[in-house]
């Protein structure tokens, strides 16, 4: 009997332990689902700007390095806020479990505006999950509002795997508390097993530079085995009908290149900018608009042979 119990215990560990542990360890986290960006081991940082304010000239700080970092940060911050709630909820024990499902909550922290509930259920190759909220002052019979849901396929480590998830910022905004983001962000595919990649479609995003305007955005990010990365994103301003896309590539030391094309204000443009490692100065700039027309126009500056990548490789992405 003792030998049987020992073998049963070992078998249980080999099968991944209890459902609650397997399911919550499969869920994505804010630290494992994120876009990388060009940086340097020297600790240098970008200006943190997601708006281009000048044309590029060799020897100046790279505006498109800043744009690449800013776009990555915008996604990462929005995803981190929501996935952080999931992590907080699952730090406690589930309220109830069956053999194929666990529910955490409802419950809230000392500074929360809402009660949160997370339901994780076994589904196919992984787990379906949904996070919902309800005003902490609402009646016990009031409905919960789902604002974050997805499907997670477990990998070999905690919170490392693949799957998809949707963040409904508009649904979240119906709950009490401060809200700034708008629209719906659908992470159609993510994987952080091996080189990370993300594919994202974000519709109805508030334009941070133009009050009252909204954007639809698509992202495609891929890391590589040497620590560099590749980010394509396309933006469609649904108010002005402007469209542009960017393809940024960078190496482990931070040097990189951005190729941009777009239409807006009756003009179309293609341009390329390369930058070196920290302090991320422009090494080459070329634009189809040769007039000094910031941020997209200006004369050729620098030499393309100084680029980490050549030739130009414009994005194939278009936003809805």
FENDA-V842896 format. One record per residue. D_CENTER is the distance of its C-alpha to the mean C-alpha in Angstrom with 2 decimals. Layout:
# FENDA-V842896
D_CENTER, D_CENTER
This chain:
# FENDA-V842896
51.59, 50.02, 48.94, 47.45, 45.39, 44.09, 43.13, 41.44, 39.40, 38.36, 37.49, 35.33, 33.34, 33.09, 31.75, 28.85, 30.54, 30.26, 28.03, 26.42, 25.37, 24.24, 22.16, 20.38, 19.80, 18.10, 15.41, 11.84, 11.45, 9.31, 10.77, 10.39, 6.91, 5.07, 5.35, 9.02, 11.18, 14.96, 16.99, 20.43, 22.30, 24.55, 22.18, 22.01, 19.20, 18.28, 19.61, 16.25, 16.96, 14.90, 18.28, 20.70, 24.17, 26.49, 27.51, 27.15, 30.17, 30.60, 30.75, 28.57, 25.15, 22.52, 20.87, 18.49, 17.44, 16.57, 14.77, 12.56, 11.86, 11.51, 8.94, 6.64, 7.87, 7.54, 3.88, 4.59, 7.80, 7.44, 5.92, 8.42, 11.17, 11.27, 10.97, 13.38, 15.85, 15.87, 16.67, 19.28, 20.90, 21.25, 22.78, 25.91, 28.01, 27.63, 30.18, 31.30, 30.84, 32.47, 32.48, 29.45, 27.58, 26.80, 26.27, 25.15, 26.57, 27.30, 27.11, 25.81, 25.73, 28.19, 26.00, 24.20, 25.12, 24.57, 25.50, 22.69, 23.27, 21.32, 22.91, 22.15, 24.37, 25.22, 24.40, 25.23, 23.43, 21.37, 20.73, 19.87, 18.65, 18.61, 18.26, 20.61, 22.22, 25.66, 27.45, 29.27, 32.40, 32.33, 35.01, 34.53, 34.84, 32.09, 29.26, 25.73, 22.82, 19.94, 16.59, 14.22, 15.21, 14.56, 16.24, 15.98, 18.06, 19.17, 19.34, 21.87, 20.32, 19.11, 15.52, 15.29, 15.49, 13.93, 13.53, 11.70, 11.06, 11.42, 11.00, 14.14, 14.20, 17.71, 18.98, 17.79, 19.64, 22.84, 22.93, 24.49, 22.68, 20.88, 18.27, 16.79, 13.82, 15.17, 14.68, 12.79, 9.23, 9.87, 7.86, 11.11, 10.93, 9.48, 11.87, 12.37, 16.10, 17.30, 15.12, 11.47, 9.92, 7.25, 8.57, 7.37, 10.06, 10.07, 13.77, 15.78, 13.57, 16.06, 16.93, 17.04, 19.81, 22.03, 23.08, 23.49, 21.43, 18.38, 15.95, 14.54, 11.65, 10.63, 8.26, 9.42, 8.65, 11.38, 12.86, 16.65, 19.46, 20.56, 17.52, 16.61, 13.81, 13.43, 11.01, 12.26, 11.44, 14.08, 14.98, 17.88, 19.42, 21.20, 23.66, 24.87, 24.01, 22.79, 20.59, 19.07, 16.90, 15.92, 15.95, 15.35, 16.66, 17.48, 19.61, 19.62, 21.74, 19.44, 21.59, 20.04, 20.40, 18.86, 20.59, 20.34, 22.17, 22.60, 25.10, 25.87, 29.01, 31.17, 30.07, 28.15, 26.98, 25.80, 25.18, 24.18, 23.63, 23.77, 23.47, 24.87, 23.85, 23.99, 25.02, 23.08, 25.93, 26.27, 28.37, 28.53, 27.98, 29.21, 28.99, 30.80, 31.73, 34.09, 35.10, 33.71, 31.29, 28.30, 25.44, 25.90, 29.55, 31.74, 34.05, 33.17, 32.71, 32.75, 33.06, 30.67, 32.12, 30.33, 26.89, 24.90, 24.30, 26.81, 27.42, 24.96, 22.46, 21.07, 18.11, 19.23, 16.44, 17.61, 16.03, 18.12
